[in-house]
């Protein structure tokens, strides 16, 4: 469970957020509710908080000032999520400036809040090296190594679903993990493995290019040629001639 601090000067809004959303099911525990940014900062001095869900317009210290103060903290800083009734560009600018990546407009929907916190939990799992499989036997780094090995070994017909099944992971979870850890999608990694294998095969002048296309998983040689040029910057024929 990750610790969630809710900050809003309206008690009714705080209570609704804290009690009407199944935080436990999403992996979060509402550790406290505060009615100003200043109170939230005081709480942070004595308690571990992983996420702050805060309103922006508040007296004493508003959400922007709170986000700025959090961005200046040393060590591990909580993720800040803005919750506002105002679609204000200036607020959004300041949110970006202080590292706030999530800006939720009131009234928010259940599905939107769930989607955001699924992503946040993924980020926290990766940060703290928590794996979702039941015995927690594989760290996220180990999983990514296995993903890369899978792409190299199964570049021709590999798929995210078969990989996820072999790792006993949810496909959506694995997809998000790959994106967050490598900044690439599974398709990007698989394509990279295919293009590198194609380059190796092109070094053999006796192997026809249309056969190489089929060998790495392309039915249409024209699609292979386009993908190869997009990756290497030259066509398969040009690459082969260059190797000569």
C-alpha positions, 0 to 999 in steps of 0.5 A: 500500500502506498500512502496518499495525502488528500489536501483540500480546504473544503471538508466535504470534498476531502471526505468524498474523495477519501471515502467514495473511491476504492483506494485500497483496491488501487493499492493506496491508503489515505493516510491523512486529510489536510485543509491547506498546503502548509498543513500538508508540508508539516505532515510531510516532515513526520510521515512518509507520503507517496502521493499528494492529491491536492486542490489548487485554490486554498487559503494560506498556502495553495496547491501551486505553492505546495507543489513548489515546496515539494519540488524543493524537498531533498530525498524521495519526493511524493508525486503531486496530483492537482485537482481543480475546478478551473481549467486554467492555463496558468495553473497548468504552466505552473504544474509543469514547472514544479513537476506535477504531471497529473491535472484532474478537473473537478468533477472527476469521473471514477474511470479517469481517477482510476486510470491516473492512479493505475499509472501512478502505482506502476511508477511507484512499483518501478521506483521501489522495485515491486513486482506484481507477481504473487511471490515477488520473485522478479524485480522490474530490472530482471523482467526487462532483461527477460523482455529483451531476451525474448525479443532477440529470441522471438523476433519473427513471431513474438507477441506481447500476450505470449511474453506476458503469459510466460512471465505470469504478468498482466499484458497491460501492466507489462506494457506500461512497465516496458514503456516506463523502464525503456521509453519504448513500446514492446513493438519498438523493442521487437522491431529493433531486434528484427532490424538488427537480425536483418542487418546480420542476414544481409551480410550474406550475399547469397541470401535473397532480400525477399527471403530475409524479409520472410525470415524476420517475420515480414510477409510483404518485402516492401513493408520490410524495406520500408521498416528497414529504411526507417530504422537504419536510414538506408534500404536493404540493398544499400546496406548490403552494398555498403557492407561490400 
